[in-house]
């Protein structure tokens, strides 16, 4: 599963390819682990990419809080 934090700053859109992994999901809350020094800033978007039960690609956008 890939997680791509999206950073917005000074009107410039950038996409960082920090990869993390989902540790647990409880209701609408995702616990995501990142390597040291790679945690995204608060209010950034995370895009969780995966596949559904029939193999179709899915993307879920989440917010860092």
mmCIF file as Biopython writes it, N, C-alpha, C and O atoms, coordinates in Angstrom:
data_model
#
loop_
_atom_site.group_PDB
_atom_site.id
_atom_site.type_symbol
_atom_site.label_atom_id
_atom_site.label_alt_id
_atom_site.label_comp_id
_atom_site.label_asym_id
_atom_site.label_entity_id
_atom_site.label_seq_id
_atom_site.pdbx_PDB_ins_code
_atom_site.Cartn_x
_atom_site.Cartn_y
_atom_site.Cartn_z
_atom_site.occupancy
_atom_site.B_iso_or_equiv
_atom_site.auth_seq_id
_atom_site.auth_asym_id
_atom_site.pdbx_PDB_model_num
ATOM 1   N N  . UNK A ? 1  ? 0.854   -1.166 0.000  1.0 0.0 1  A 1 
ATOM 2   C CA . UNK A ? 1  ? 0.000   0.000  0.000  1.0 0.0 1  A 1 
ATOM 3   C C  . UNK A ? 1  ? 0.900   1.229  0.000  1.0 0.0 1  A 1 
ATOM 4   O O  . UNK A ? 1  ? 1.840   1.310  0.790  1.0 0.0 1  A 1 
ATOM 5   N N  . UNK A ? 2  ? 0.620   2.182  -0.876 1.0 0.0 2  A 1 
ATOM 6   C CA . UNK A ? 2  ? 1.416   3.400  -0.973 1.0 0.0 2  A 1 
ATOM 7   C C  . UNK A ? 2  ? 0.669   4.559  -0.343 1.0 0.0 2  A 1 
ATOM 8   O O  . UNK A ? 2  ? -0.552  4.662  -0.464 1.0 0.0 2  A 1 
ATOM 9   N N  . UNK A ? 3  ? 1.390   5.410  0.314  1.0 0.0 3  A 1 
ATOM 10  C CA . UNK A ? 3  ? 0.801   6.602  0.915  1.0 0.0 3  A 1 
ATOM 11  C C  . UNK A ? 3  ? 1.631   7.784  0.454  1.0 0.0 3  A 1 
ATOM 12  O O  . UNK A ? 3  ? 2.836   7.837  0.699  1.0 0.0 3  A 1 
ATOM 13  N N  . UNK A ? 4  ? 0.985   8.737  -0.216 1.0 0.0 4  A 1 
ATOM 14  C CA . UNK A ? 4  ? 1.685   9.889  -0.763 1.0 0.0 4  A 1 
ATOM 15  C C  . UNK A ? 4  ? 1.176   11.162 -0.119 1.0 0.0 4  A 1 
ATOM 16  O O  . UNK A ? 4  ? 0.068   11.597 -0.433 1.0 0.0 4  A 1 
ATOM 17  N N  . UNK A ? 5  ? 1.942   11.777 0.769  1.0 0.0 5  A 1 
ATOM 18  C CA . UNK A ? 5  ? 1.491   13.042 1.337  1.0 0.0 5  A 1 
ATOM 19  C C  . UNK A ? 5  ? 1.555   14.154 0.303  1.0 0.0 5  A 1 
ATOM 20  O O  . UNK A ? 5  ? 2.529   14.253 -0.444 1.0 0.0 5  A 1 
ATOM 21  N N  . UNK A ? 6  ? 0.547   14.975 0.256  1.0 0.0 6  A 1 
ATOM 22  C CA . UNK A ? 6  ? 0.502   16.109 -0.653 1.0 0.0 6  A 1 
ATOM 23  C C  . UNK A ? 6  ? 0.696   17.378 0.154  1.0 0.0 6  A 1 
ATOM 24  O O  . UNK A ? 6  ? -0.008  17.602 1.139  1.0 0.0 6  A 1 
ATOM 25  N N  . UNK A ? 7  ? 1.634   18.201 -0.249 1.0 0.0 7  A 1 
ATOM 26  C CA . UNK A ? 7  ? 1.981   19.406 0.493  1.0 0.0 7  A 1 
ATOM 27  C C  . UNK A ? 7  ? 1.516   20.634 -0.263 1.0 0.0 7  A 1 
ATOM 28  O O  . UNK A ? 7  ? 1.730   20.736 -1.471 1.0 0.0 7  A 1 
ATOM 29  N N  . UNK A ? 8  ? 0.882   21.570 0.434  1.0 0.0 8  A 1 
ATOM 30  C CA . UNK A ? 8  ? 0.482   22.839 -0.149 1.0 0.0 8  A 1 
ATOM 31  C C  . UNK A ? 8  ? 1.234   23.933 0.592  1.0 0.0 8  A 1 
ATOM 32  O O  . UNK A ? 8  ? 1.207   23.968 1.822  1.0 0.0 8  A 1 
ATOM 33  N N  . UNK A ? 9  ? 1.906   24.832 -0.130 1.0 0.0 9  A 1 
ATOM 34  C CA . UNK A ? 9  ? 2.622   25.907 0.530  1.0 0.0 9  A 1 
ATOM 35  C C  . UNK A ? 9  ? 2.877   27.052 -0.427 1.0 0.0 9  A 1 
ATOM 36  O O  . UNK A ? 9  ? 3.317   26.828 -1.555 1.0 0.0 9  A 1 
ATOM 37  N N  . UNK A ? 10 ? 2.613   28.263 -0.002 1.0 0.0 10 A 1 
ATOM 38  C CA . UNK A ? 10 ? 2.863   29.471 -0.786 1.0 0.0 10 A 1 
ATOM 39  C C  . UNK A ? 10 ? 2.200   29.413 -2.155 1.0 0.0 10 A 1 
ATOM 40  O O  . UNK A ? 10 ? 2.736   29.964 -3.116 1.0 0.0 10 A 1 
ATOM 41  N N  . UNK A ? 11 ? 1.062   28.769 -2.266 1.0 0.0 11 A 1 
ATOM 42  C CA . UNK A ? 11 ? 0.364   28.688 -3.542 1.0 0.0 11 A 1 
ATOM 43  C C  . UNK A ? 11 ? 0.990   27.710 -4.516 1.0 0.0 11 A 1 
ATOM 44  O O  . UNK A ? 11 ? 0.553   27.626 -5.663 1.0 0.0 11 A 1 
ATOM 45  N N  . UNK A ? 12 ? 2.007   26.963 -4.087 1.0 0.0 12 A 1 
ATOM 46  C CA . UNK A ? 12 ? 2.676   26.012 -4.971 1.0 0.0 12 A 1 
ATOM 47  C C  . UNK A ? 12 ? 2.306   24.608 -4.528 1.0 0.0 12 A 1 
ATOM 48  O O  . UNK A ? 12 ? 2.417   24.271 -3.350 1.0 0.0 12 A 1 
ATOM 49  N N  . UNK A ? 13 ? 1.868   23.794 -5.469 1.0 0.0 13 A 1 
ATOM 50  C CA . UNK A ? 13 ? 1.462   22.425 -5.188 1.0 0.0 13 A 1 
ATOM 51  C C  . UNK A ? 13 ? 2.647   21.499 -5.437 1.0 0.0 13 A 1 
ATOM 52  O O  . UNK A ? 13 ? 3.253   21.537 -6.508 1.0 0.0 13 A 1 
ATOM 53  N N  . UNK A ? 14 ? 2.974   20.676 -4.461 1.0 0.0 14 A 1 
ATOM 54  C CA . UNK A ? 14 ? 4.031   19.685 -4.647 1.0 0.0 14 A 1 
ATOM 55  C C  . UNK A ? 14 ? 3.532   18.336 -4.162 1.0 0.0 14 A 1 
ATOM 56  O O  . UNK A ? 14 ? 2.635   18.262 -3.322 1.0 0.0 14 A 1 
ATOM 57  N N  . UNK A ? 15 ? 4.105   17.288 -4.685 1.0 0.0 15 A 1 
ATOM 58  C CA . UNK A ? 15 ? 3.756   15.935 -4.262 1.0 0.0 15 A 1 
ATOM 59  C C  . UNK A ? 15 ? 5.031   15.247 -3.817 1.0 0.0 15 A 1 
ATOM 60  O O  . UNK A ? 15 ? 5.943   15.033 -4.615 1.0 0.0 15 A 1 
ATOM 61  N N  . UNK A ? 16 ? 5.091   14.904 -2.548 1.0 0.0 16 A 1 
ATOM 62  C CA . UNK A ? 16 ? 6.240   14.190 -2.013 1.0 0.0 16 A 1 
ATOM 63  C C  . UNK A ? 16 ? 5.917   12.706 -2.006 1.0 0.0 16 A 1 
ATOM 64  O O  . UNK A ? 16 ? 4.778   12.319 -1.745 1.0 0.0 16 A 1 
ATOM 65  N N  . UNK A ? 17 ? 6.896   11.884 -2.287 1.0 0.0 17 A 1 
ATOM 66  C CA . UNK A ? 17 ? 6.680   10.442 -2.333 1.0 0.0 17 A 1 
ATOM 67  C C  . UNK A ? 17 ? 7.195   9.787  -1.054 1.0 0.0 17 A 1 
ATOM 68  O O  . UNK A ? 17 ? 8.039   8.893  -1.104 1.0 0.0 17 A 1 
ATOM 69  N N  . UNK A ? 18 ? 6.685   10.234 0.083  1.0 0.0 18 A 1 
ATOM 70  C CA . UNK A ? 18 ? 6.995   9.570  1.348  1.0 0.0 18 A 1 
ATOM 71  C C  . UNK A ? 18 ? 6.116   8.336  1.436  1.0 0.0 18 A 1 
ATOM 72  O O  . UNK A ? 18 ? 4.900   8.422  1.268  1.0 0.0 18 A 1 
ATOM 73  N N  . UNK A ? 19 ? 6.712   7.217  1.693  1.0 0.0 19 A 1 
ATOM 74  C CA . UNK A ? 19 ? 5.934   5.989  1.806  1.0 0.0 19 A 1 
ATOM 75  C C  . UNK A ? 19 ? 5.831   5.591  3.267  1.0 0.0 19 A 1 
ATOM 76  O O  . UNK A ? 19 ? 6.817   5.609  4.004  1.0 0.0 19 A 1 
ATOM 77  N N  . UNK A ? 20 ? 4.631   5.234  3.668  1.0 0.0 20 A 1 
ATOM 78  C CA . UNK A ? 20 ? 4.378   4.763  5.018  1.0 0.0 20 A 1 
ATOM 79  C C  . UNK A ? 20 ? 3.507   3.525  4.928  1.0 0.0 20 A 1 
ATOM 80  O O  . UNK A ? 20 ? 3.231   3.030  3.835  1.0 0.0 20 A 1 
ATOM 81  N N  . UNK A ? 21 ? 3.080   3.030  6.064  1.0 0.0 21 A 1 
ATOM 82  C CA . UNK A ? 21 ? 2.151   1.900  6.032  1.0 0.0 21 A 1 
ATOM 83  C C  . UNK A ? 21 ? 1.088   2.071  7.109  1.0 0.0 21 A 1 
ATOM 84  O O  . UNK A ? 21 ? 1.326   2.642  8.174  1.0 0.0 21 A 1 
ATOM 85  N N  . UNK A ? 22 ? -0.087  1.555  6.791  1.0 0.0 22 A 1 
ATOM 86  C CA . UNK A ? 22 ? -1.220  1.637  7.708  1.0 0.0 22 A 1 
ATOM 87  C C  . UNK A ? 22 ? -1.010  0.600  8.800  1.0 0.0 22 A 1 
ATOM 88  O O  . UNK A ? 22 ? -0.851  -0.589 8.522  1.0 0.0 22 A 1 
ATOM 89  N N  . UNK A ? 23 ? -1.012  1.065  10.053 1.0 0.0 23 A 1 
ATOM 90  C CA . UNK A ? 23 ? -0.812  0.185  11.202 1.0 0.0 23 A 1 
ATOM 91  C C  . UNK A ? 23 ? -2.139  -0.386 11.668 1.0 0.0 23 A 1 
ATOM 92  O O  . UNK A ? 23 ? -2.247  -1.582 11.936 1.0 0.0 23 A 1 
ATOM 93  N N  . UNK A ? 24 ? -3.160  0.476  11.765 1.0 0.0 24 A 1 
ATOM 94  C CA . UNK A ? 24 ? -4.490  0.015  12.161 1.0 0.0 24 A 1 
ATOM 95  C C  . UNK A ? 24 ? -5.534  1.004  11.683 1.0 0.0 24 A 1 
ATOM 96  O O  . UNK A ? 24 ? -5.241  2.170  11.418 1.0 0.0 24 A 1 
ATOM 97  N N  . UNK A ? 25 ? -6.761  0.512  11.581 1.0 0.0 25 A 1 
ATOM 98  C CA . UNK A ? 25 ? -7.912  1.341  11.217 1.0 0.0 25 A 1 
ATOM 99  C C  . UNK A ? 25 ? -8.980  1.109  12.271 1.0 0.0 25 A 1 
ATOM 100 O O  . UNK A ? 25 ? -9.390  -0.027 12.508 1.0 0.0 25 A 1 
ATOM 101 N N  . UNK A ? 26 ? -9.435  2.194  12.907 1.0 0.0 26 A 1 
ATOM 102 C CA . UNK A ? 26 ? -10.526 2.124  13.882 1.0 0.0 26 A 1 
ATOM 103 C C  . UNK A ? 26 ? -11.549 3.166  13.467 1.0 0.0 26 A 1 
ATOM 104 O O  . UNK A ? 26 ? -11.305 4.368  13.576 1.0 0.0 26 A 1 
ATOM 105 N N  . UNK A ? 27 ? -12.699 2.698  12.990 1.0 0.0 27 A 1 
ATOM 106 C CA . UNK A ? 27 ? -13.756 3.569  12.471 1.0 0.0 27 A 1 
ATOM 107 C C  . UNK A ? 27 ? -13.161 4.506  11.419 1.0 0.0 27 A 1 
ATOM 108 O O  . UNK A ? 27 ? -12.564 4.008  10.464 1.0 0.0 27 A 1 
ATOM 109 N N  . UNK A ? 28 ? -13.288 5.843  11.533 1.0 0.0 28 A 1 
ATOM 110 C CA . UNK A ? 28 ? -12.744 6.710  10.473 1.0 0.0 28 A 1 
ATOM 111 C C  . UNK A ? 28 ? -11.273 7.094  10.681 1.0 0.0 28 A 1 
ATOM 112 O O  . UNK A ? 28 ? -10.751 7.944  9.959  1.0 0.0 28 A 1 
ATOM 113 N N  . UNK A ? 29 ? -10.602 6.476  11.658 1.0 0.0 29 A 1 
ATOM 114 C CA . UNK A ? 29 ? -9.236  6.878  12.010 1.0 0.0 29 A 1 
ATOM 115 C C  . UNK A ? 29 ? -8.227  5.859  11.482 1.0 0.0 29 A 1 
ATOM 116 O O  . UNK A ? 29 ? -8.361  4.657  11.713 1.0 0.0 29 A 1 
ATOM 117 N N  . UNK A ? 30 ? -7.206  6.364  10.764 1.0 0.0 30 A 1 
ATOM 118 C CA . UNK A ? 30 ? -6.102  5.523  10.300 1.0 0.0 30 A 1 
ATOM 119 C C  . UNK A ? 30 ? -4.871  5.842  11.136 1.0 0.0 30 A 1 
ATOM 120 O O  . UNK A ? 30 ? -4.540  7.013  11.325 1.0 0.0 30 A 1 
ATOM 121 N N  . UNK A ? 31 ? -4.200  4.832  11.631 1.0 0.0 31 A 1 
ATOM 122 C CA . UNK A ? 31 ? -2.884  5.011  12.242 1.0 0.0 31 A 1 
ATOM 123 C C  . UNK A ? 31 ? -1.870  4.613  11.184 1.0 0.0 31 A 1 
ATOM 124 O O  . UNK A ? 31 ? -1.862  3.473  10.718 1.0 0.0 31 A 1 
ATOM 125 N N  . UNK A ? 32 ? -1.009  5.562  10.803 1.0 0.0 32 A 1 
ATOM 126 C CA . UNK A ? 32 ? -0.047  5.343  9.730  1.0 0.0 32 A 1 
ATOM 127 C C  . UNK A ? 32 ? 1.357   5.553  10.275 1.0 0.0 32 A 1 
ATOM 128 O O  . UNK A ? 32 ? 1.612   6.534  10.973 1.0 0.0 32 A 1 
ATOM 129 N N  . UNK A ? 33 ? 2.270   4.639  9.960  1.0 0.0 33 A 1 
ATOM 130 C CA . UNK A ? 33 ? 3.665   4.739  10.398 1.0 0.0 33 A 1 
ATOM 131 C C  . UNK A ? 33 ? 4.534   5.187  9.224  1.0 0.0 33 A 1 
ATOM 132 O O  . UNK A ? 33 ? 4.383   4.698  8.104  1.0 0.0 33 A 1 
ATOM 133 N N  . UNK A ? 34 ? 5.449   6.128  9.496  1.0 0.0 34 A 1 
ATOM 134 C CA . UNK A ? 34 ? 6.392   6.629  8.504  1.0 0.0 34 A 1 
ATOM 135 C C  . UNK A ? 34 ? 7.805   6.431  9.023  1.0 0.0 34 A 1 
ATOM 136 O O  . UNK A ? 34 ? 8.011   6.349  10.234 1.0 0.0 34 A 1 
ATOM 137 N N  . UNK A ? 35 ? 8.787   6.350  8.122  1.0 0.0 35 A 1 
ATOM 138 C CA . UNK A ? 35 ? 10.181  6.272  8.564  1.0 0.0 35 A 1 
ATOM 139 C C  . UNK A ? 35 ? 10.568  7.539  9.336  1.0 0.0 35 A 1 
ATOM 140 O O  . UNK A ? 35 ? 9.931   8.578  9.164  1.0 0.0 35 A 1 
ATOM 141 N N  . UNK A ? 36 ? 11.595  7.471  10.175 1.0 0.0 36 A 1 
ATOM 142 C CA . UNK A ? 36 ? 12.032  8.656  10.928 1.0 0.0 36 A 1 
ATOM 143 C C  . UNK A ? 36 ? 12.316  9.840  9.999  1.0 0.0 36 A 1 
ATOM 144 O O  . UNK A ? 36 ? 12.999  9.703  8.984  1.0 0.0 36 A 1 
ATOM 145 N N  . UNK A ? 37 ? 11.774  11.006 10.372 1.0 0.0 37 A 1 
ATOM 146 C CA . UNK A ? 37 ? 11.994  12.223 9.608  1.0 0.0 37 A 1 
ATOM 147 C C  . UNK A ? 37 ? 11.137  12.371 8.366  1.0 0.0 37 A 1 
ATOM 148 O O  . UNK A ? 37 ? 11.300  13.347 7.633  1.0 0.0 37 A 1 
ATOM 149 N N  . UNK A ? 38 ? 10.234  11.443 8.102  1.0 0.0 38 A 1 
ATOM 150 C CA . UNK A ? 38 ? 9.415   11.479 6.890  1.0 0.0 38 A 1 
ATOM 151 C C  . UNK A ? 38 ? 7.933   11.702 7.171  1.0 0.0 38 A 1 
ATOM 152 O O  . UNK A ? 38 ? 7.115   11.585 6.259  1.0 0.0 38 A 1 
ATOM 153 N N  . UNK A ? 39 ? 7.569   12.021 8.417  1.0 0.0 39 A 1 
ATOM 154 C CA . UNK A ? 39 ? 6.164   12.220 8.741  1.0 0.0 39 A 1 
ATOM 155 C C  . UNK A ? 39 ? 5.659   13.513 8.097  1.0 0.0 39 A 1 
ATOM 156 O O  . UNK A ? 39 ? 6.328   14.543 8.182  1.0 0.0 39 A 1 
ATOM 157 N N  . UNK A ? 40 ? 4.486   13.474 7.453  1.0 0.0 40 A 1 
ATOM 158 C CA . UNK A ? 40 ? 3.953   14.679 6.807  1.0 0.0 40 A 1 
ATOM 159 C C  . UNK A ? 40 ? 3.477   15.697 7.841  1.0 0.0 40 A 1 
ATOM 160 O O  . UNK A ? 40 ? 3.189   15.350 8.987  1.0 0.0 40 A 1 
ATOM 161 N N  . UNK A ? 41 ? 3.401   16.946 7.420  1.0 0.0 41 A 1 
ATOM 162 C CA . UNK A ? 41 ? 2.912   18.016 8.290  1.0 0.0 41 A 1 
ATOM 163 C C  . UNK A ? 41 ? 1.420   17.880 8.532  1.0 0.0 41 A 1 
ATOM 164 O O  . UNK A ? 41 ? 0.708   17.246 7.753  1.0 0.0 41 A 1 
ATOM 165 N N  . UNK A ? 42 ? 0.953   18.479 9.616  1.0 0.0 42 A 1 
ATOM 166 C CA . UNK A ? 42 ? -0.465  18.448 9.957  1.0 0.0 42 A 1 
ATOM 167 C C  . UNK A ? 42 ? -1.279  19.125 8.854  1.0 0.0 42 A 1 
ATOM 168 O O  . UNK A ? 42 ? -0.812  20.084 8.240  1.0 0.0 42 A 1 
ATOM 169 N N  . UNK A ? 43 ? -2.457  18.644 8.609  1.0 0.0 43 A 1 
ATOM 170 C CA . UNK A ? 43 ? -3.422  19.094 7.601  1.0 0.0 43 A 1 
ATOM 171 C C  . UNK A ? 43 ? -3.009  18.763 6.170  1.0 0.0 43 A 1 
ATOM 172 O O  . UNK A ? 43 ? -3.706  19.166 5.238  1.0 0.0 43 A 1 
ATOM 173 N N  . UNK A ? 44 ? -1.911  18.048 5.956  1.0 0.0 44 A 1 
ATOM 174 C CA . UNK A ? 44 ? -1.586  17.580 4.614  1.0 0.0 44 A 1 
ATOM 175 C C  . UNK A ? 44 ? -2.516  16.441 4.243  1.0 0.0 44 A 1 
ATOM 176 O O  . UNK A ? 44 ? -3.140  15.821 5.105  1.0 0.0 44 A 1 
ATOM 177 N N  . UNK A ? 45 ? -2.599  16.179 2.964  1.0 0.0 45 A 1 
ATOM 178 C CA . UNK A ? 45 ? -3.420  15.069 2.485  1.0 0.0 45 A 1 
ATOM 179 C C  . UNK A ? 45 ? -2.553  13.830 2.327  1.0 0.0 45 A 1 
ATOM 180 O O  . UNK A ? 45 ? -1.394  13.913 1.919  1.0 0.0 45 A 1 
ATOM 181 N N  . UNK A ? 46 ? -3.129  12.687 2.656  1.0 0.0 46 A 1 
ATOM 182 C CA . UNK A ? 46 ? -2.517  11.396 2.370  1.0 0.0 46 A 1 
ATOM 183 C C  . UNK A ? 46 ? -3.409  10.699 1.361  1.0 0.0 46 A 1 
ATOM 184 O O  . UNK A ? 46 ? -4.633  10.723 1.490  1.0 0.0 46 A 1 
ATOM 185 N N  . UNK A ? 47 ? -2.810  10.084 0.366  1.0 0.0 47 A 1 
ATOM 186 C CA . UNK A ? 47 ? -3.573  9.287  -0.584 1.0 0.0 47 A 1 
ATOM 187 C C  . UNK A ? 47 ? -3.157  7.839  -0.375 1.0 0.0 47 A 1 
ATOM 188 O O  . UNK A ? 47 ? -2.008  7.469  -0.617 1.0 0.0 47 A 1 
ATOM 189 N N  . UNK A ? 48 ? -4.103  7.028  0.076  1.0 0.0 48 A 1 
ATOM 190 C CA . UNK A ? 48 ? -3.857  5.609  0.298  1.0 0.0 48 A 1 
ATOM 191 C C  . UNK A ? 48 ? -4.292  4.883  -0.961 1.0 0.0 48 A 1 
ATOM 192 O O  . UNK A ? 48 ? -5.452  4.964  -1.365 1.0 0.0 48 A 1 
ATOM 193 N N  . UNK A ? 49 ? -3.353  4.171  -1.582 1.0 0.0 49 A 1 
ATOM 194 C CA . UNK A ? 49 ? -3.634  3.458  -2.819 1.0 0.0 49 A 1 
ATOM 195 C C  . UNK A ? 49 ? -3.648  1.965  -2.546 1.0 0.0 49 A 1 
ATOM 196 O O  . UNK A ? 49 ? -2.809  1.450  -1.807 1.0 0.0 49 A 1 
ATOM 197 N N  . UNK A ? 50 ? -4.597  1.284  -3.141 1.0 0.0 50 A 1 
ATOM 198 C CA . UNK A ? 50 ? -4.695  -0.157 -2.979 1.0 0.0 50 A 1 
ATOM 199 C C  . UNK A ? 50 ? -5.593  -0.755 -4.037 1.0 0.0 50 A 1 
ATOM 200 O O  . UNK A ? 50 ? -5.842  -0.134 -5.070 1.0 0.0 50 A 1 
ATOM 201 N N  . UNK A ? 51 ? -6.077  -1.947 -3.788 1.0 0.0 51 A 1 
ATOM 202 C CA . UNK A ? 51 ? -6.981  -2.636 -4.715 1.0 0.0 51 A 1 
ATOM 203 C C  . UNK A ? 51 ? -8.162  -3.187 -3.931 1.0 0.0 51 A 1 
ATOM 204 O O  . UNK A ? 51 ? -8.028  -3.597 -2.778 1.0 0.0 51 A 1 
ATOM 205 N N  . UNK A ? 52 ? -9.329  -3.187 -4.584 1.0 0.0 52 A 1 
ATOM 206 C CA . UNK A ? 52 ? -10.514 -3.738 -3.928 1.0 0.0 52 A 1 
ATOM 207 C C  . UNK A ? 52 ? -10.534 -5.255 -4.084 1.0 0.0 52 A 1 
ATOM 208 O O  . UNK A ? 52 ? -9.575  -5.841 -4.587 1.0 0.0 52 A 1 
ATOM 209 N N  . UNK A ? 53 ? -11.615 -5.889 -3.658 1.0 0.0 53 A 1 
ATOM 210 C CA . UNK A ? 53 ? -11.695 -7.353 -3.635 1.0 0.0 53 A 1 
ATOM 211 C C  . UNK A ? 53 ? -11.689 -7.989 -5.021 1.0 0.0 53 A 1 
ATOM 212 O O  . UNK A ? 53 ? -11.418 -9.183 -5.146 1.0 0.0 53 A 1 
ATOM 213 N N  . UNK A ? 54 ? -11.984 -7.211 -6.066 1.0 0.0 54 A 1 
ATOM 214 C CA . UNK A ? 54 ? -11.950 -7.761 -7.431 1.0 0.0 54 A 1 
ATOM 215 C C  . UNK A ? 54 ? -10.732 -7.264 -8.209 1.0 0.0 54 A 1 
ATOM 216 O O  . UNK A ? 54 ? -10.637 -7.482 -9.417 1.0 0.0 54 A 1 
ATOM 217 N N  . UNK A ? 55 ? -9.800  -6.598 -7.523 1.0 0.0 55 A 1 
ATOM 218 C CA . UNK A ? 55 ? -8.561  -6.185 -8.149 1.0 0.0 55 A 1 
ATOM 219 C C  . UNK A ? 55 ? -8.560  -4.813 -8.795 1.0 0.0 55 A 1 
ATOM 220 O O  . UNK A ? 55 ? -7.570  -4.425 -9.416 1.0 0.0 55 A 1 
ATOM 221 N N  . UNK A ? 56 ? -9.653  -4.069 -8.660 1.0 0.0 56 A 1 
ATOM 222 C CA . UNK A ? 56 ? -9.706  -2.725 -9.229 1.0 0.0 56 A 1 
ATOM 223 C C  . UNK A ? 56 ? -8.921  -1.759 -8.336 1.0 0.0 56 A 1 
ATOM 224 O O  . UNK A ? 56 ? -9.009  -1.843 -7.111 1.0 0.0 56 A 1 
ATOM 225 N N  . UNK A ? 57 ? -8.149  -0.838 -8.944 1.0 0.0 57 A 1 
ATOM 226 C CA . UNK A ? 57 ? -7.405  0.126  -8.126 1.0 0.0 57 A 1 
ATOM 227 C C  . UNK A ? 57 ? -8.341  1.100  -7.414 1.0 0.0 57 A 1 
ATOM 228 O O  . UNK A ? 57 ? -9.347  1.534  -7.975 1.0 0.0 57 A 1 
ATOM 229 N N  . UNK A ? 58 ? -7.994  1.437  -6.166 1.0 0.0 58 A 1 
ATOM 230 C CA . UNK A ? 58 ? -8.763  2.424  -5.404 1.0 0.0 58 A 1 
ATOM 231 C C  . UNK A ? 58 ? -7.790  3.423  -4.777 1.0 0.0 58 A 1 
ATOM 232 O O  . UNK A ? 58 ? -6.658  3.071  -4.444 1.0 0.0 58 A 1 
ATOM 233 N N  . UNK A ? 59 ? -8.233  4.654  -4.620 1.0 0.0 59 A 1 
ATOM 234 C CA . UNK A ? 59 ? -7.485  5.711  -3.946 1.0 0.0 59 A 1 
ATOM 235 C C  . UNK A ? 59 ? -8.390  6.311  -2.883 1.0 0.0 59 A 1 
ATOM 236 O O  . UNK A ? 59 ? -9.538  6.658  -3.163 1.0 0.0 59 A 1 
ATOM 237 N N  . UNK A ? 60 ? -7.881  6.434  -1.669 1.0 0.0 60 A 1 
ATOM 238 C CA . UNK A ? 60 ? -8.636  7.039  -0.579 1.0 0.0 60 A 1 
ATOM 239 C C  . UNK A ? 60 ? -7.833  8.235  -0.071 1.0 0.0 60 A 1 
ATOM 240 O O  . UNK A ? 60 ? -6.689  8.083  0.356  1.0 0.0 60 A 1 
ATOM 241 N N  . UNK A ? 61 ? -8.437  9.425  -0.118 1.0 0.0 61 A 1 
ATOM 242 C CA . UNK A ? 61 ? -7.770  10.635 0.371  1.0 0.0 61 A 1 
ATOM 243 C C  . UNK A ? 61 ? -8.093  10.826 1.848  1.0 0.0 61 A 1 
ATOM 244 O O  . UNK A ? 61 ? -9.249  10.714 2.255  1.0 0.0 61 A 1 
ATOM 245 N N  . UNK A ? 62 ? -7.067  11.115 2.652  1.0 0.0 62 A 1 
ATOM 246 C CA . UNK A ? 62 ? -7.209  11.312 4.094  1.0 0.0 62 A 1 
ATOM 247 C C  . UNK A ? 62 ? -6.481  12.595 4.481  1.0 0.0 62 A 1 
ATOM 248 O O  . UNK A ? 62 ? -5.651  13.097 3.722  1.0 0.0 62 A 1 
ATOM 249 N N  . UNK A ? 63 ? -6.794  13.124 5.664  1.0 0.0 63 A 1 
ATOM 250 C CA . UNK A ? 63 ? -6.142  14.337 6.158  1.0 0.0 63 A 1 
ATOM 251 C C  . UNK A ? 63 ? -5.318  14.016 7.396  1.0 0.0 63 A 1 
ATOM 252 O O  . UNK A ? 63 ? -5.773  13.288 8.278  1.0 0.0 63 A 1 
ATOM 253 N N  . UNK A ? 64 ? -4.106  14.559 7.462  1.0 0.0 64 A 1 
ATOM 254 C CA . UNK A ? 64 ? -3.243  14.371 8.629  1.0 0.0 64 A 1 
ATOM 255 C C  . UNK A ? 64 ? -3.739  15.272 9.748  1.0 0.0 64 A 1 
ATOM 256 O O  . UNK A ? 64 ? -3.910  16.475 9.547  1.0 0.0 64 A 1 
ATOM 257 N N  . UNK A ? 65 ? -3.974  14.692 10.943 1.0 0.0 65 A 1 
ATOM 258 C CA . UNK A ? 65 ? -4.419  15.475 12.101 1.0 0.0 65 A 1 
ATOM 259 C C  . UNK A ? 65 ? -3.629  15.091 13.320 1.0 0.0 65 A 1 
ATOM 260 O O  . UNK A ? 65 ? -3.854  15.638 14.399 1.0 0.0 65 A 1 
#
